[in-house]
Amino acid sequence: MTTLLLGMILSIITSTQDRKYIFANMITKGFYYIFLIPISLLPYPVLYLISDFLFFIFYRIIGYRKEVVFTNLKNSFPDKTNKELKIIMCDFFKHFCDLIMEGVKGFTISESQLRKRLVVLNPEFSNQYADKGKSIIFVGGHYNNWEMCAQAFAMYSNHKCIGIYKPLSNAFLNQKISESRSKYGMHLISMKQTSNVTVHSNVFNIGGTNGNAGATTNANYTLNGKIASCQVYNRPLCHPEIIHNMNVDLPRLLH
């Protein structure tokens, strides 16, 4: 009865498009608070058991993108047999499911847990630039648990850390993921905000005297103004010189 009444009210005060948005937003919030957060609070051993179940669903039953993964592996390792490639593919899907559950854990992970699971062995390497008031740029790929790295990096750095990210289309999830990524000191800047700006513009002016550390995994960069060209999946890949076009003169520390 309550649902029917709510539906009648919504039909009067909102358009069809608005109703779809409100309904989708309600579903997303319910999924987050009723499903994701309780799972996030579980200890790691239980999360990895859930990961094993996800692996069985994705790999054994659904076969999620297995053909794409196998093709990429075959292009990358042409000398390996199909049997060897299938072993690598199986290991990849296990790792992929672990990343999903570790990502869910990120919503509620404590600082002590984060420091235990991600350790920067030589923070002095980048902090030497902070001590001189110089900014730096870290460029990383989607390798291992990059979300955990984004959460933890600012705890080890003397810089004001800025992460460049691509916003999600769902505003609620985008907000919650941004809060998760930034809760231990990382400042987030969307990709749209970085277009045609320099590190010295207001977009990057977070404040402080120790310079800024920009960290991103969502763009392609060049080193020292030269176009970066490489082989990806045994195919040539070449991207324009984004850092050069941003008009920055900073140390580029590639990861």
C-alpha positions in Angstrom: 0.0 0.0 0.0 2.8 2.4 0.9 4.6 1.6 -2.4 1.3 2.3 -4.4 0.9 5.6 -2.6 4.5 6.6 -3.2 4.0 5.7 -6.9 0.9 7.8 -7.2 2.7 10.8 -5.6 5.7 10.4 -7.9 3.5 10.2 -11.0 1.9 13.6 -10.1 5.0 15.6 -9.1 7.6 14.3 -11.5 8.0 13.6 -15.2 8.7 10.1 -16.5 12.4 10.8 -16.8 12.5 12.2 -13.3 10.8 9.1 -11.9 13.3 6.8 -13.6 16.2 8.9 -12.1 14.6 8.8 -8.6 13.9 5.0 -8.8 17.5 4.3 -10.1 18.9 6.4 -7.3 16.8 4.6 -4.7 18.0 1.2 -6.0 21.6 2.4 -5.9 21.4 3.7 -2.4 19.7 0.5 -1.2 22.3 -1.7 -2.9 25.1 0.4 -1.3 23.7 0.5 2.3 22.0 -2.9 2.4 24.5 -5.0 0.4 27.9 -3.3 -0.1 28.5 -1.9 3.3 27.6 -5.0 5.3 29.9 -7.1 3.0 32.6 -4.4 3.3 32.6 -4.9 7.1 33.4 -8.6 6.8 37.0 -9.8 7.6 39.4 -10.4 4.8 39.2 -14.3 5.0 35.5 -14.2 4.5 35.8 -11.7 1.6 38.3 -14.0 -0.1 35.8 -16.9 0.2 33.2 -14.7 -1.5 35.8 -14.0 -4.1 36.2 -17.7 -4.8 32.4 -18.0 -5.3 32.5 -15.0 -7.7 35.3 -16.7 -9.6 33.2 -19.8 -10.0 30.3 -17.7 -11.3 32.3 -15.5 -13.6 34.7 -18.1 -15.0 33.0 -21.4 -14.8 29.4 -20.6 -15.4 29.1 -17.2 -17.2 32.5 -17.2 -18.9 32.7 -13.4 -18.6 34.9 -12.0 -21.4 36.9 -15.2 -21.6 37.4 -14.9 -25.3 38.7 -11.4 -25.0 41.1 -12.3 -22.2 42.3 -15.3 -24.1 42.9 -13.4 -27.3 44.8 -10.7 -25.5 47.0 -13.3 -23.8 47.6 -15.1 -27.1 48.7 -11.8 -28.7 50.9 -11.0 -25.7 52.5 -14.5 -25.4 52.6 -16.0 -28.9 55.1 -18.6 -27.8 53.0 -20.2 -25.0 50.7 -23.1 -25.6 46.9 -22.9 -25.2 47.2 -24.9 -22.0 49.7 -22.4 -20.5 47.5 -19.5 -21.6 44.4 -21.1 -20.0 46.3 -21.4 -16.7 47.3 -17.7 -16.9 43.7 -16.8 -17.7 42.4 -18.8 -14.8 44.8 -17.1 -12.5 43.8 -13.7 -13.9 40.1 -14.3 -13.1 40.9 -15.3 -9.6 43.0 -12.1 -9.1 40.2 -10.1 -10.7 37.6 -11.4 -8.2 40.0 -10.7 -5.4 40.3 -7.1 -6.6 36.5 -6.8 -6.6 36.2 -7.8 -3.0 39.2 -5.7 -1.9 37.5 -2.7 -3.7 34.4 -3.3 -1.7 36.5 -3.5 1.5 37.8 -0.1 0.6 34.6 1.6 1.7 35.2 0.8 5.3 38.9 -0.1 5.6 40.7 1.5 8.5 43.9 3.4 8.4 45.7 0.7 10.3 44.5 -2.0 7.9 45.5 0.2 5.0 49.0 0.8 6.3 49.4 -3.0 6.9 48.4 -3.9 3.4 50.1 -1.2 1.4 53.6 -0.2 2.4 55.7 2.4 0.6 59.3 1.3 1.2 61.0 4.5 0.1 58.8 7.5 0.7 61.9 9.7 0.9 62.3 9.2 -2.9 59.3 11.6 -3.6 59.4 13.5 -0.3 62.8 15.0 -1.3 60.9 17.0 -3.8 58.3 18.0 -1.3 61.0 19.2 1.1 62.2 21.5 -1.8 58.7 22.8 -2.5 58.7 21.0 -5.9 55.7 19.3 -7.4 55.8 15.8 -9.1 53.6 13.6 -11.2 53.2 9.9 -10.7 51.8 7.9 -13.5 50.5 4.4 -12.8 48.5 1.7 -14.6 45.6 -0.4 -13.6 47.9 -3.0 -12.1 47.3 -5.0 -8.9 45.1 -3.0 -6.4 45.4 0.6 -7.7 42.4 1.6 -5.6 44.3 0.7 -2.4 47.3 2.6 -3.7 45.1 5.7 -4.3 43.7 5.5 -0.8 47.1 5.0 1.0 49.5 7.1 -1.0 48.8 10.4 0.7 49.5 8.9 4.1 53.1 8.4 3.1 53.7 11.6 1.2 54.7 15.1 2.3 53.0 16.5 -0.8 49.5 17.7 -1.2 48.4 14.7 -3.2 46.0 15.1 -6.2 44.4 12.1 -8.0 42.9 12.5 -11.5 39.8 10.3 -12.0 37.0 9.7 -14.4 33.6 10.4 -12.7 30.9 7.7 -12.8 27.6 8.4 -14.5 25.8 7.5 -11.3 26.1 10.5 -9.0 25.5 8.7 -5.7 28.1 5.9 -6.4 30.5 8.5 -7.7 30.2 10.4 -4.5 30.7 7.3 -2.3 33.7 6.1 -4.3 35.2 9.5 -4.2 34.8 9.7 -0.4 36.4 6.3 -0.1 39.4 7.3 -2.2 39.9 10.6 -0.5 39.3 9.8 3.2 43.0 9.5 4.0 44.2 12.7 2.3 44.0 12.3 -1.4 42.4 15.2 -3.2 40.4 14.2 -6.3 40.2 16.2 -9.6 38.0 15.0 -12.4 39.4 14.5 -15.9 37.2 17.3 -17.2 38.8 19.7 -14.7 42.3 19.0 -16.0 41.5 19.9 -19.6 43.7 22.7 -21.0 45.0 23.7 -17.5 48.4 23.8 -15.9 49.5 22.5 -12.6 49.9 26.1 -11.5 46.2 27.0 -12.2 43.5 27.2 -9.5 42.3 23.6 -10.3 45.5 22.2 -8.8 46.0 24.9 -6.2 45.1 22.8 -3.1 47.3 24.9 -0.8 50.3 24.3 1.4 54.0 24.9 0.9 55.3 21.5 -0.1 54.1 21.4 -3.7 51.7 19.0 -5.2 51.9 15.3 -6.1 49.6 14.4 -9.0 48.7 10.7 -9.3 46.7 9.2 -12.1 45.9 5.9 -13.8 43.3 7.3 -16.1 45.3 9.0 -18.8 48.2 8.4 -21.2 51.3 10.4 -20.8 54.7 11.1 -22.3 58.1 11.3 -20.8 60.1 14.6 -21.2 57.7 15.9 -23.9 58.3 12.9 -26.2 55.5 10.7 -27.6 55.3 7.4 -25.8 55.1 4.5 -28.1 55.0 0.9 -27.0 53.6 -2.6 -27.7 50.4 -3.5 -25.9 49.1 -7.1 -26.4 51.8 -7.4 -29.1 50.2 -4.5 -31.1 51.7 -1.0 -31.6 50.2 1.7 -29.4 51.0 5.4 -29.6 49.4 8.2 -27.8 49.7 12.1 -28.0 51.9 14.0 -25.6 49.5 14.9 -22.9 51.9 16.0 -20.3 53.8 18.2 -22.8 50.5 19.8 -23.8 49.6 20.5 -20.2 52.6 22.9 -20.1 54.2 21.5 -16.9 57.8 21.3 -16.0 57.9 18.7 -13.3 59.7 15.4 -12.5 57.8 12.6 -14.1 58.0 9.5 -12.0 56.6 6.5 -13.9 55.2 3.5 -12.0 
